[in-house]
Amino acid sequence: MNPEYTIRDLRDVNRLAGVLHTIDLTKPKVVVIRDEKRPDICNRKMWAMLKDVSNQVEWYGKKLSDEDWKHVFSSALMKQDVVPGIDGGYVVLGVSTRKQSQKWFSDLFELMHAFGAEHGVRWTEQDKWGGRY
C-alpha cells in the first residue's frame, strides 16, 4: 500500500510528521512531494468551459467536440509536437490532463478565457466564487 497525504497547511504537515514517526524503517522508504493532481473542481470547470466553446465556436469551418477542444487547448498550452500519421495526415502528441497540477489548470483556464474573449464565447457555468467563467 502506498498512502498519499495532501498537505495544505501546517496542521497537515504535523499530521504527516506523526505518521512518519510510526513507520517501519527496517526497509528504506521513498517520500515524494509534488503538486496535487487535478482536483475535481478543475475537472468540472474544464468540461463546462469546453462545452461552451464547442457549442459556440466553429473552427475553420468545423464544429469540434468537447474532447477535440480539450486537445486543441492542451496542445496550445504545452506547445506539443505534431508528427506525420501512419496513413497520412498529422497527429498531435497528446498530454493527459489527468496528470496535471492545479498550476497547469490555472494556465489552461487563462488560455481558454483569452480564446473565449477573442471568439465571443459566453460562459454559462458559475465558478465556485459566484462569477462567470
The first five atom37 places (N, CA, C, CB, O) and aatype in JSON, in Angstrom:
{
  "aatype": [12, 2, 14, 6, 18, 16, 9, 1, 3, 10, 1, 3, 19, 2, 1, 10, 0, 7, 19, 10, 8, 16, 9, 3, 10, 16, 11, 14, 11, 19, 19, 19, 9, 1, 3, 6, 11, 1, 14, 3, 9, 4, 2, 1, 11, 12, 17, 0, 12, 10, 11, 3, 19, 15, 2, 5, 19, 6, 17, 18, 7, 11, 11, 10, 15, 3, 6, 3, 17, 11, 8, 19, 13, 15, 15, 0, 10, 12, 11, 5, 3, 19, 19, 14, 7, 9, 3, 7, 7, 18, 19, 19, 10, 7, 19, 15, 16, 1, 11, 5, 15, 5, 11, 17, 13, 15, 3, 10, 13, 6, 10, 12, 8, 0, 13, 7, 0, 6, 8, 7, 19, 1, 17, 16, 6, 5, 3, 11, 17, 7, 7, 1, 18],
  "atom_mask": [
    [1, 1, 1, 1, 1],
    [1, 1, 1, 1, 1],
    [1, 1, 1, 1, 1],
    [1, 1, 1, 1, 1],
    [1, 1, 1, 1, 1],
    [1, 1, 1, 1, 1],
    [1, 1, 1, 1, 1],
    [1, 1, 1, 1, 1],
    [1, 1, 1, 1, 1],
    [1, 1, 1, 1, 1],
    [1, 1, 1, 1, 1],
    [1, 1, 1, 1, 1],
    [1, 1, 1, 1, 1],
    [1, 1, 1, 1, 1],
    [1, 1, 1, 1, 1],
    [1, 1, 1, 1, 1],
    [1, 1, 1, 1, 1],
    [1, 1, 1, 0, 1],
    [1, 1, 1, 1, 1],
    [1, 1, 1, 1, 1],
    [1, 1, 1, 1, 1],
    [1, 1, 1, 1, 1],
    [1, 1, 1, 1, 1],
    [1, 1, 1, 1, 1],
    [1, 1, 1, 1, 1],
    [1, 1, 1, 1, 1],
    [1, 1, 1, 1, 1],
    [1, 1, 1, 1, 1],
    [1, 1, 1, 1, 1],
    [1, 1, 1, 1, 1],
    [1, 1, 1, 1, 1],
    [1, 1, 1, 1, 1],
    [1, 1, 1, 1, 1],
    [1, 1, 1, 1, 1],
    [1, 1, 1, 1, 1],
    [1, 1, 1, 1, 1],
    [1, 1, 1, 1, 1],
    [1, 1, 1, 1, 1],
    [1, 1, 1, 1, 1],
    [1, 1, 1, 1, 1],
    [1, 1, 1, 1, 1],
    [1, 1, 1, 1, 1],
    [1, 1, 1, 1, 1],
    [1, 1, 1, 1, 1],
    [1, 1, 1, 1, 1],
    [1, 1, 1, 1, 1],
    [1, 1, 1, 1, 1],
    [1, 1, 1, 1, 1],
    [1, 1, 1, 1, 1],
    [1, 1, 1, 1, 1],
    [1, 1, 1, 1, 1],
    [1, 1, 1, 1, 1],
    [1, 1, 1, 1, 1],
    [1, 1, 1, 1, 1],
    [1, 1, 1, 1, 1],
    [1, 1, 1, 1, 1],
    [1, 1, 1, 1, 1],
    [1, 1, 1, 1, 1],
    [1, 1, 1, 1, 1],
    [1, 1, 1, 1, 1],
    [1, 1, 1, 0, 1],
    [1, 1, 1, 1, 1],
    [1, 1, 1, 1, 1],
    [1, 1, 1, 1, 1],
    [1, 1, 1, 1, 1],
    [1, 1, 1, 1, 1],
    [1, 1, 1, 1, 1],
    [1, 1, 1, 1, 1],
    [1, 1, 1, 1, 1],
    [1, 1, 1, 1, 1],
    [1, 1, 1, 1, 1],
    [1, 1, 1, 1, 1],
    [1, 1, 1, 1, 1],
    [1, 1, 1, 1, 1],
    [1, 1, 1, 1, 1],
    [1, 1, 1, 1, 1],
    [1, 1, 1, 1, 1],
    [1, 1, 1, 1, 1],
    [1, 1, 1, 1, 1],
    [1, 1, 1, 1, 1],
    [1, 1, 1, 1, 1],
    [1, 1, 1, 1, 1],
    [1, 1, 1, 1, 1],
    [1, 1, 1, 1, 1],
    [1, 1, 1, 0, 1],
    [1, 1, 1, 1, 1],
    [1, 1, 1, 1, 1],
    [1, 1, 1, 0, 1],
    [1, 1, 1, 0, 1],
    [1, 1, 1, 1, 1],
    [1, 1, 1, 1, 1],
    [1, 1, 1, 1, 1],
    [1, 1, 1, 1, 1],
    [1, 1, 1, 0, 1],
    [1, 1, 1, 1, 1],
    [1, 1, 1, 1, 1],
    [1, 1, 1, 1, 1],
    [1, 1, 1, 1, 1],
    [1, 1, 1, 1, 1],
    [1, 1, 1, 1, 1],
    [1, 1, 1, 1, 1],
    [1, 1, 1, 1, 1],
    [1, 1, 1, 1, 1],
    [1, 1, 1, 1, 1],
    [1, 1, 1, 1, 1],
    [1, 1, 1, 1, 1],
    [1, 1, 1, 1, 1],
    [1, 1, 1, 1, 1],
    [1, 1, 1, 1, 1],
    [1, 1, 1, 1, 1],
    [1, 1, 1, 1, 1],
    [1, 1, 1, 1, 1],
    [1, 1, 1, 1, 1],
    [1, 1, 1, 1, 1],
    [1, 1, 1, 1, 1],
    [1, 1, 1, 0, 1],
    [1, 1, 1, 1, 1],
    [1, 1, 1, 1, 1],
    [1, 1, 1, 1, 1],
    [1, 1, 1, 0, 1],
    [1, 1, 1, 1, 1],
    [1, 1, 1, 1, 1],
    [1, 1, 1, 1, 1],
    [1, 1, 1, 1, 1],
    [1, 1, 1, 1, 1],
    [1, 1, 1, 1, 1],
    [1, 1, 1, 1, 1],
    [1, 1, 1, 1, 1],
    [1, 1, 1, 1, 1],
    [1, 1, 1, 0, 1],
    [1, 1, 1, 0, 1],
    [1, 1, 1, 1, 1],
    [1, 1, 1, 1, 1]
  ],
  "atom_positions": [
    [[0.84, -1.19, 0.0], [0.0, 0.0, 0.0], [0.89, 1.25, 0.0], [-0.96, 0.0, 1.22], [1.85, 1.33, 0.76]],
    [[0.56, 2.21, -0.85], [1.29, 3.47, -0.95], [0.37, 4.62, -0.57], [1.87, 3.68, -2.37], [-0.29, 5.18, -1.44]],
    [[0.31, 4.98, 0.71], [-0.59, 6.06, 1.11], [-0.14, 7.4, 0.54], [-0.69, 6.15, 2.63], [1.05, 7.64, 0.34]],
    [[-1.12, 8.27, 0.31], [-0.84, 9.63, -0.13], [-1.47, 10.59, 0.85], [-1.36, 9.89, -1.57], [-2.55, 10.32, 1.38]],
    [[-0.8, 11.71, 1.11], [-1.3, 12.72, 2.03], [-1.26, 14.08, 1.33], [-0.46, 12.75, 3.33], [-0.26, 14.45, 0.72]],
    [[-2.35, 14.8, 1.42], [-2.41, 16.14, 0.86], [-2.0, 17.12, 1.95], [-3.84, 16.46, 0.31], [-2.51, 17.08, 3.07]],
    [[-1.07, 18.0, 1.61], [-0.57, 19.0, 2.57], [-1.05, 20.36, 2.11], [1.0, 18.95, 2.69], [-0.65, 20.85, 1.05]],
    [[-1.91, 20.99, 2.92], [-2.43, 22.32, 2.6], [-1.99, 23.37, 3.61], [-3.95, 22.29, 2.53], [-1.93, 24.56, 3.3]],
    [[-1.69, 22.92, 4.84], [-1.31, 23.87, 5.87], [-0.45, 23.16, 6.92], [-2.56, 24.51, 6.52], [-0.15, 21.97, 6.79]],
    [[-0.06, 23.91, 7.96], [0.84, 23.37, 8.98], [0.23, 22.2, 9.74], [1.2, 24.46, 9.95], [0.96, 21.3, 10.16]],
    [[-1.08, 22.19, 9.9], [-1.72, 21.05, 10.57], [-1.49, 19.76, 9.79], [-3.23, 21.29, 10.73], [-1.25, 18.71, 10.38]],
    [[-1.57, 19.86, 8.46], [-1.33, 18.68, 7.63], [0.12, 18.23, 7.74], [-1.68, 18.97, 6.16], [0.4, 17.03, 7.76]],
    [[1.04, 19.18, 7.81], [2.46, 18.84, 7.97], [2.66, 18.1, 9.29], [3.35, 20.12, 7.93], [3.37, 17.1, 9.33]],
    [[2.04, 18.58, 10.36], [2.16, 17.93, 11.67], [1.55, 16.54, 11.66], [1.49, 18.79, 12.75], [2.1, 15.61, 12.25]],
    [[0.41, 16.39, 10.99], [-0.23, 15.07, 10.87], [0.69, 14.1, 10.14], [-1.58, 15.18, 10.13], [0.85, 12.96, 10.56]],
    [[1.3, 14.56, 9.06], [2.21, 13.72, 8.3], [3.44, 13.36, 9.12], [2.62, 14.43, 7.0], [3.91, 12.23, 9.07]],
    [[3.97, 14.32, 9.87], [5.12, 14.04, 10.73], [4.79, 12.94, 11.73], [5.57, 15.31, 11.48], [5.62, 12.07, 12.0]],
    [[3.57, 12.98, 12.28], [3.14, 11.92, 13.2], [3.12, 10.56, 12.53], [0.0, 0.0, 0.0], [3.53, 9.56, 13.12]],
    [[2.64, 10.52, 11.28], [2.61, 9.26, 10.53], [4.03, 8.77, 10.28], [1.85, 9.44, 9.19], [4.32, 7.58, 10.43]],
    [[4.92, 9.68, 9.9], [6.3, 9.3, 9.61], [7.01, 8.71, 10.83], [7.08, 10.49, 9.09], [7.86, 7.84, 10.69]],
    [[6.66, 9.19, 12.01], [7.27, 8.68, 13.23], [6.86, 7.24, 13.54], [6.92, 9.56, 14.4], [7.52, 6.56, 14.32]],
    [[5.78, 6.78, 12.94], [5.28, 5.43, 13.25], [5.63, 4.39, 12.2], [3.78, 5.48, 13.4], [5.32, 3.22, 12.39]],
    [[6.26, 4.78, 11.1], [6.51, 3.8, 10.04], [7.67, 2.88, 10.38], [6.78, 4.51, 8.71], [8.57, 3.24, 11.14]],
    [[7.63, 1.7, 9.8], [8.67, 0.69, 9.97], [9.85, 1.04, 9.05], [8.13, -0.75, 9.65], [9.7, 1.08, 7.83]],
    [[10.99, 1.3, 9.64], [12.15, 1.71, 8.85], [13.16, 0.57, 8.67], [12.84, 2.89, 9.51], [14.34, 0.82, 8.43]],
    [[12.68, -0.68, 8.79], [13.6, -1.8, 8.54], [13.97, -1.88, 7.07], [12.97, -3.13, 9.01], [14.99, -2.46, 6.71]],
    [[13.13, -1.31, 6.21], [13.43, -1.18, 4.78], [13.38, 0.31, 4.44], [12.42, -2.02, 3.89], [12.51, 1.02, 4.95]],
    [[14.27, 0.8, 3.58], [14.25, 2.22, 3.21], [12.92, 2.6, 2.56], [15.42, 2.54, 2.25], [12.3, 1.79, 1.87]],
    [[12.5, 3.8, 2.79], [11.27, 4.34, 2.21], [11.61, 5.51, 1.3], [10.29, 4.78, 3.33], [12.68, 6.1, 1.42]],
    [[10.7, 5.84, 0.38], [10.85, 6.97, -0.52], [9.68, 7.92, -0.26], [10.9, 6.51, -2.03], [8.53, 7.5, -0.24]],
    [[9.99, 9.19, -0.07], [8.97, 10.22, 0.11], [9.04, 11.14, -1.09], [9.17, 11.01, 1.46], [10.11, 11.65, -1.43]],
    [[7.91, 11.36, -1.74], [7.83, 12.22, -2.93], [6.88, 13.36, -2.63], [7.36, 11.41, -4.19], [5.77, 13.13, -2.15]],
    [[7.31, 14.57, -2.9], [6.45, 15.75, -2.74], [6.25, 16.35, -4.13], [7.07, 16.8, -1.73], [7.21, 16.68, -4.82]],
    [[4.97, 16.48, -4.53], [4.64, 17.0, -5.85], [3.38, 17.85, -5.73], [4.45, 15.84, -6.89], [2.67, 17.78, -4.73]],
    [[3.12, 18.63, -6.75], [1.88, 19.39, -6.77], [0.71, 18.42, -6.85], [1.86, 20.38, -7.96], [0.81, 17.35, -7.45]],
    [[-0.4, 18.81, -6.24], [-1.6, 18.0, -6.28], [-2.08, 17.89, -7.72], [-2.71, 18.59, -5.38], [-2.06, 18.86, -8.47]],
    [[-2.51, 16.69, -8.09], [-3.08, 16.5, -9.42], [-4.45, 17.15, -9.5], [-3.17, 15.0, -9.76], [-4.95, 17.69, -8.52]],
    [[-5.01, 17.1, -10.64], [-6.26, 17.78, -10.94], [-7.35, 17.52, -9.9], [-6.74, 17.36, -12.3], [-7.85, 16.4, -9.79]],
    [[-7.72, 18.54, -9.16], [-8.85, 18.37, -8.25], [-10.16, 18.31, -9.05], [-8.9, 19.52, -7.21], [-10.21, 18.77, -10.19]],
    [[-11.19, 17.76, -8.45], [-12.47, 17.58, -9.12], [-13.05, 18.9, -9.63], [-13.45, 16.92, -8.17], [-13.66, 18.93, -10.7]],
    [[-12.88, 19.97, -8.87], [-13.44, 21.25, -9.33], [-12.79, 21.72, -10.63], [-13.26, 22.33, -8.24], [-13.44, 22.32, -11.47]],
    [[-11.48, 21.43, -10.79], [-10.81, 21.77, -12.05], [-11.4, 20.96, -13.2], [-9.27, 21.52, -11.94], [-11.61, 21.48, -14.29]],
    [[-11.66, 19.7, -12.94], [-12.24, 18.84, -13.95], [-13.62, 19.34, -14.39], [-12.35, 17.41, -13.43], [-13.9, 19.45, -15.58]],
    [[-14.47, 19.66, -13.42], [-15.81, 20.15, -13.74], [-15.74, 21.48, -14.51], [-16.64, 20.32, -12.46], [-16.46, 21.68, -15.49]],
    [[-14.88, 22.38, -14.06], [-14.76, 23.68, -14.71], [-14.24, 23.51, -16.14], [-13.82, 24.61, -13.91], [-14.74, 24.16, -17.06]],
    [[-13.22, 22.64, -16.32], [-12.66, 22.44, -17.64], [-13.74, 21.95, -18.62], [-11.49, 21.44, -17.58], [-13.86, 22.48, -19.72]],
    [[-14.51, 20.93, -18.22], [-15.51, 20.37, -19.13], [-16.65, 21.34, -19.39], [-16.06, 19.07, -18.57], [-17.19, 21.37, -20.5]],
    [[-17.03, 22.14, -18.41], [-18.06, 23.15, -18.63], [-17.58, 24.18, -19.65], [-18.45, 23.85, -17.3], [-18.32, 24.57, -20.55]],
    [[-16.34, 24.62, -19.51], [-15.79, 25.6, -20.44], [-15.64, 25.01, -21.83], [-14.44, 26.12, -19.94], [-15.93, 25.67, -22.83]],
    [[-15.18, 23.76, -21.92], [-15.04, 23.1, -23.22], [-16.39, 22.97, -23.92], [-14.39, 21.71, -23.05], [-16.49, 23.14, -25.13]],
    [[-17.43, 22.67, -23.14], [-18.78, 22.57, -23.71], [-19.22, 23.91, -24.28], [-19.79, 22.08, -22.65], [-19.79, 23.97, -25.37]],
    [[-18.98, 25.0, -23.54], [-19.32, 26.33, -24.04], [-18.62, 26.62, -25.37], [-18.96, 27.4, -23.01], [-19.23, 27.1, -26.32]],
    [[-17.33, 26.33, -25.42], [-16.57, 26.59, -26.65], [-17.09, 25.71, -27.79], [-15.05, 26.33, -26.42], [-17.3, 26.21, -28.9]],
    [[-17.31, 24.43, -27.53], [-17.75, 23.53, -28.61], [-19.14, 23.91, -29.13], [-17.76, 22.08, -28.12], [-19.43, 23.73, -30.31]],
    [[-19.98, 24.43, -28.25], [-21.32, 24.84, -28.68], [-21.33, 26.17, -29.44], [-22.22, 24.96, -27.48], [-22.23, 26.41, -30.24]],
    [[-20.34, 27.02, -29.21], [-20.39, 28.38, -29.74], [-19.37, 28.71, -30.82], [-20.21, 29.32, -28.63], [-19.53, 29.7, -31.53]],
    [[-18.33, 27.91, -30.95], [-17.25, 28.27, -31.88], [-17.17, 27.26, -33.02], [-15.89, 28.35, -31.13], [-17.13, 26.04, -32.81]],
    [[-17.13, 27.8, -34.23], [-16.85, 26.99, -35.41], [-15.37, 27.2, -35.73], [-17.78, 27.37, -36.64], [-14.93, 28.34, -35.85]],
    [[-14.63, 26.13, -35.86], [-13.18, 26.22, -36.05], [-12.81, 25.82, -37.46], [-12.43, 25.34, -35.02], [-12.89, 24.64, -37.81]],
    [[-12.42, 26.77, -38.26], [-12.06, 26.55, -39.65], [-13.13, 25.74, -40.39], [-10.72, 25.83, -39.74], [-12.83, 24.78, -41.1]],
    [[-14.39, 26.16, -40.2], [-15.5, 25.54, -40.9], [-16.03, 24.26, -40.28], [0.0, 0.0, 0.0], [-16.9, 23.61, -40.85]],
    [[-15.5, 23.89, -39.1], [-15.94, 22.64, -38.46], [-16.39, 22.91, -37.03], [-14.8, 21.59, -38.47], [-15.84, 23.77, -36.35]],
    [[-17.39, 22.16, -36.59], [-17.76, 22.16, -35.18], [-16.97, 21.03, -34.53], [-19.33, 21.97, -34.99], [-17.05, 19.88, -34.95]],
    [[-16.2, 21.37, -33.5], [-15.4, 20.37, -32.79], [-16.12, 19.93, -31.52], [-14.0, 20.94, -32.45], [-16.91, 20.68, -30.95]],
    [[-15.84, 18.71, -31.09], [-16.43, 18.19, -29.86], [-15.7, 18.76, -28.65], [-16.37, 16.64, -29.83], [-14.63, 19.35, -28.77]],
    [[-16.29, 18.57, -27.49], [-15.63, 18.99, -26.24], [-14.24, 18.36, -26.15], [-16.48, 18.59, -24.99], [-13.26, 19.03, -25.83]],
    [[-14.16, 17.07, -26.45], [-12.88, 16.34, -26.39], [-11.88, 16.9, -27.39], [-13.11, 14.84, -26.67], [-10.7, 17.04, -27.08]],
    [[-12.35, 17.24, -28.6], [-11.46, 17.85, -29.6], [-10.88, 19.16, -29.07], [-12.22, 18.1, -30.93], [-9.69, 19.42, -29.21]],
    [[-11.75, 19.98, -28.46], [-11.28, 21.26, -27.92], [-10.29, 21.04, -26.78], [-12.46, 22.1, -27.44], [-9.35, 21.82, -26.62]],
    [[-10.49, 20.0, -25.99], [-9.53, 19.7, -24.93], [-8.14, 19.49, -25.53], [-9.97, 18.44, -24.12], [-7.14, 19.98, -24.99]],
    [[-8.07, 18.77, -26.64], [-6.79, 18.54, -27.31], [-6.22, 19.84, -27.89], [-6.94, 17.5, -28.42], [-5.02, 20.08, -27.82]],
    [[-7.09, 20.66, -28.47], [-6.63, 21.93, -29.04], [-6.01, 22.81, -27.96], [-7.8, 22.68, -29.73], [-4.91, 23.35, -28.13]],
    [[-6.72, 22.96, -26.84], [-6.21, 23.84, -25.77], [-4.99, 23.26, -25.07], [-7.3, 24.09, -24.74], [-4.03, 23.99, -24.82]],
    [[-5.0, 21.97, -24.75], [-3.83, 21.4, -24.07], [-2.62, 21.41, -24.98], [-4.13, 19.97, -23.59], [-1.49, 21.6, -24.51]],
    [[-2.83, 21.21, -26.28], [-1.72, 21.27, -27.23], [-1.14, 22.68, -27.32], [-2.17, 20.81, -28.62], [0.07, 22.86, -27.39]],
    [[-2.02, 23.68, -27.31], [-1.56, 25.07, -27.36], [-0.77, 25.42, -26.1], [-2.74, 26.03, -27.53], [0.25, 26.11, -26.17]],
    [[-1.25, 24.95, -24.97], [-0.59, 25.25, -23.7], [0.77, 24.57, -23.6], [-1.47, 24.83, -22.53], [1.73, 25.16, -23.11]],
    [[0.85, 23.34, -24.06], [2.08, 22.56, -23.91], [3.04, 22.73, -25.08], [1.74, 21.09, -23.75], [4.15, 22.2, -25.04]],
    [[2.63, 23.44, -26.12], [3.47, 23.6, -27.32], [3.93, 22.22, -27.81], [4.7, 24.51, -27.02], [5.12, 21.98, -28.0]],
    [[2.96, 21.34, -28.01], [3.26, 19.95, -28.33], [3.74, 19.75, -29.74], [2.06, 19.12, -28.09], [3.57, 20.61, -30.61]],
    [[4.33, 18.6, -29.95], [4.83, 18.21, -31.25], [3.73, 17.64, -32.13], [5.96, 17.21, -31.11], [2.78, 17.03, -31.63]],
    [[3.87, 17.84, -33.42], [2.99, 17.24, -34.41], [3.88, 16.35, -35.27], [2.23, 18.33, -35.27], [4.94, 16.76, -35.73]],
    [[3.41, 15.13, -35.48], [4.18, 14.19, -36.31], [3.28, 13.66, -37.42], [4.74, 13.02, -35.45], [2.06, 13.64, -37.27]],
    [[3.88, 13.22, -38.54], [3.07, 12.63, -39.6], [2.37, 11.36, -39.11], [3.94, 12.31, -40.84], [2.95, 10.57, -38.36]],
    [[1.12, 11.19, -39.54], [0.37, 9.99, -39.19], [0.8, 8.81, -40.02], [0.0, 0.0, 0.0], [1.43, 8.97, -41.07]],
    [[0.47, 7.63, -39.58], [0.85, 6.39, -40.29], [0.21, 6.34, -41.66], [0.44, 5.15, -39.47], [0.85, 5.96, -42.64]],
    [[-1.08, 6.72, -41.75], [-1.81, 6.67, -43.02], [-2.04, 8.06, -43.61], [-3.14, 5.97, -42.82], [-3.03, 8.26, -44.31]],
    [[-1.16, 9.0, -43.33], [-1.31, 10.35, -43.83], [-1.83, 11.27, -42.74], [0.0, 0.0, 0.0], [-2.13, 10.83, -41.63]],
    [[-1.94, 12.5, -43.06], [-2.39, 13.47, -42.08], [-1.33, 13.67, -40.99], [0.0, 0.0, 0.0], [-0.18, 13.29, -41.15]],
    [[-1.76, 14.27, -39.89], [-0.84, 14.57, -38.81], [-1.45, 14.17, -37.47], [-0.46, 16.05, -38.8], [-2.67, 14.12, -37.33]],
    [[-0.61, 13.89, -36.53], [-1.03, 13.52, -35.18], [-0.35, 14.46, -34.19], [-0.68, 12.02, -34.86], [0.86, 14.64, -34.23]],
    [[-1.15, 15.07, -33.31], [-0.59, 15.88, -32.24], [-0.3, 14.93, -31.08], [-1.56, 17.05, -31.8], [-1.18, 14.19, -30.64]],
    [[0.92, 14.95, -30.6], [1.28, 14.09, -29.49], [0.64, 14.67, -28.23], [2.83, 13.96, -29.33], [1.01, 15.76, -27.79]],
    [[-0.3, 13.95, -27.68], [-1.17, 14.46, -26.63], [-0.57, 14.5, -25.25], [0.0, 0.0, 0.0], [0.5, 13.96, -24.99]],
    [[-1.3, 15.17, -24.38], [-0.94, 15.26, -22.98], [-2.18, 14.86, -22.18], [-0.44, 16.72, -22.59], [-3.3, 15.2, -22.54]],
    [[-1.96, 14.12, -21.11], [-3.07, 13.72, -20.25], [-3.38, 14.84, -19.26], [-2.74, 12.41, -19.5], [-2.52, 15.24, -18.48]],
    [[-4.61, 15.34, -19.3], [-4.99, 16.37, -18.33], [-5.11, 15.77, -16.94], [-6.3, 17.04, -18.74], [-5.01, 16.48, -15.94]],
    [[-5.32, 14.47, -16.88], [-5.48, 13.78, -15.6], [-4.23, 13.91, -14.72], [-5.78, 12.3, -15.85], [-4.33, 13.85, -13.49]],
    [[-3.09, 14.08, -15.34], [-1.83, 14.12, -14.59], [-1.34, 15.53, -14.28], [-0.76, 13.39, -15.37], [-0.24, 15.71, -13.77]],
    [[-2.15, 16.53, -14.57], [-1.68, 17.91, -14.45], [-1.99, 18.51, -13.08], [-2.32, 18.76, -15.54], [-2.92, 18.1, -12.39]],
    [[-1.19, 19.49, -12.72], [-1.31, 20.18, -11.43], [-2.34, 21.3, -11.5], [0.06, 20.74, -10.99], [-2.83, 21.65, -12.57]],
    [[-2.65, 21.86, -10.33], [-3.56, 23.0, -10.29], [-2.95, 24.19, -11.04], [-3.87, 23.39, -8.83], [-3.68, 24.93, -11.69]],
    [[-1.66, 24.37, -10.96], [-0.99, 25.46, -11.68], [-1.2, 25.31, -13.18], [0.53, 25.49, -11.35], [-1.48, 26.29, -13.88]],
    [[-1.07, 24.09, -13.67], [-1.28, 23.83, -15.1], [-2.71, 24.2, -15.48], [-0.99, 22.34, -15.44], [-2.94, 24.82, -16.52]],
    [[-3.68, 23.81, -14.64], [-5.08, 24.13, -14.92], [-5.32, 25.63, -14.87], [-6.0, 23.43, -13.95], [-6.1, 26.15, -15.66]],
    [[-4.67, 26.31, -13.97], [-4.8, 27.76, -13.91], [-4.35, 28.37, -15.25], [-3.97, 28.35, -12.73], [-5.02, 29.26, -15.79]],
    [[-3.24, 27.89, -15.77], [-2.74, 28.37, -17.06], [-3.7, 28.0, -18.19], [-1.34, 27.79, -17.34], [-3.93, 28.8, -19.1]],
    [[-4.26, 26.79, -18.13], [-5.22, 26.35, -19.14], [-6.46, 27.25, -19.13], [-5.61, 24.89, -18.91], [-6.93, 27.67, -20.19]],
    [[-6.99, 27.53, -17.94], [-8.18, 28.36, -17.85], [-7.9, 29.77, -18.35], [-8.69, 28.41, -16.41], [-8.76, 30.39, -18.99]],
    [[-6.73, 30.29, -18.08], [-6.35, 31.62, -18.58], [-6.33, 31.62, -20.11], [-4.96, 32.03, -18.02], [-6.83, 32.55, -20.73]],
    [[-5.76, 30.58, -20.7], [-5.72, 30.44, -22.15], [-7.14, 30.35, -22.73], [-4.9, 29.2, -22.56], [-7.45, 30.98, -23.73]],
    [[-8.0, 29.55, -22.07], [-9.36, 29.39, -22.55], [-10.15, 30.69, -22.43], [-10.07, 28.28, -21.76], [-10.93, 31.02, -23.33]],
    [[-9.95, 31.43, -21.35], [-10.62, 32.73, -21.21], [-10.19, 33.69, -22.32], [-10.32, 33.35, -19.83], [-11.03, 34.38, -22.9]],
    [[-8.9, 33.73, -22.6], [-8.4, 34.62, -23.66], [-9.0, 34.22, -25.01], [-6.85, 34.59, -23.72], [-9.45, 35.08, -25.77]],
    [[-9.0, 32.93, -25.3], [-9.58, 32.44, -26.55], [-11.06, 32.8, -26.6], [-9.38, 30.91, -26.68], [-11.56, 33.28, -27.62]],
    [[-11.76, 32.56, -25.51], [-13.19, 32.87, -25.44], [-13.47, 34.34, -25.69], [0.0, 0.0, 0.0], [-14.43, 34.68, -26.39]],
    [[-12.64, 35.21, -25.13], [-12.81, 36.65, -25.34], [-12.62, 37.02, -26.81], [-11.83, 37.45, -24.46], [-13.35, 37.86, -27.34]],
    [[-11.66, 36.39, -27.46], [-11.4, 36.67, -28.87], [-12.49, 36.14, -29.79], [-10.08, 36.08, -29.27], [-12.67, 36.65, -30.9]],
    [[-13.23, 35.12, -29.34], [-14.22, 34.46, -30.19], [-15.65, 34.63, -29.69], [-13.9, 33.0, -30.3], [-16.55, 33.92, -30.14]],
    [[-15.86, 35.56, -28.77], [-17.21, 35.88, -28.31], [-17.92, 34.78, -27.53], [0.0, 0.0, 0.0], [-19.14, 34.69, -27.56]],
    [[-17.16, 33.94, -26.84], [-17.78, 32.86, -26.07], [-18.44, 33.44, -24.82], [-16.74, 31.78, -25.68], [-17.85, 34.23, -24.1]],
    [[-19.68, 33.02, -24.6], [-20.41, 33.4, -23.38], [-20.35, 32.2, -22.45], [-21.91, 33.84, -23.68], [-20.88, 31.13, -22.77]],
    [[-19.72, 32.38, -21.31], [-19.57, 31.29, -20.35], [-20.88, 31.09, -19.59], [-18.4, 31.57, -19.36], [-21.45, 32.06, -19.08]],
    [[-21.35, 29.85, -19.52], [-22.66, 29.57, -18.93], [-22.58, 29.09, -17.49], [-23.37, 28.55, -19.76], [-23.55, 29.22, -16.75]],
    [[-21.47, 28.53, -17.07], [-21.34, 27.97, -15.73], [-20.83, 29.03, -14.75], [-20.4, 26.76, -15.74], [-20.11, 29.95, -15.13]],
    [[-21.21, 28.86, -13.5], [-20.71, 29.72, -12.43], [-19.49, 29.05, -11.8], [-21.82, 30.0, -11.36], [-19.47, 27.83, -11.62]],
    [[-18.48, 29.83, -11.47], [-17.35, 29.23, -10.75], [-17.65, 29.24, -9.25], [-16.03, 29.99, -11.07], [-18.68, 29.77, -8.83]],
    [[-16.77, 28.66, -8.47], [-17.04, 28.49, -7.05], [-17.09, 29.82, -6.28], [-16.0, 27.61, -6.44], [-17.53, 29.85, -5.13]],
    [[-16.65, 30.91, -6.91], [-16.7, 32.23, -6.26], [-17.94, 33.01, -6.69], [-15.45, 33.03, -6.58], [-18.14, 34.14, -6.24]],
    [[-18.76, 32.42, -7.55], [-20.0, 33.05, -7.94], [-19.91, 33.87, -9.21], [0.0, 0.0, 0.0], [-20.92, 34.4, -9.67]],
    [[-18.72, 34.0, -9.79], [-18.59, 34.75, -11.03], [-18.68, 33.84, -12.25], [0.0, 0.0, 0.0], [-18.56, 32.62, -12.13]],
    [[-18.89, 34.42, -13.4], [-18.9, 33.63, -14.62], [-17.48, 33.2, -14.97], [-19.53, 34.43, -15.79], [-16.51, 33.88, -14.62]],
    [[-17.37, 32.07, -15.65], [-16.05, 31.63, -16.11], [-15.59, 32.67, -17.06], [-16.06, 30.21, -16.76], [-14.5, 32.56, -17.61]]
  ]
}
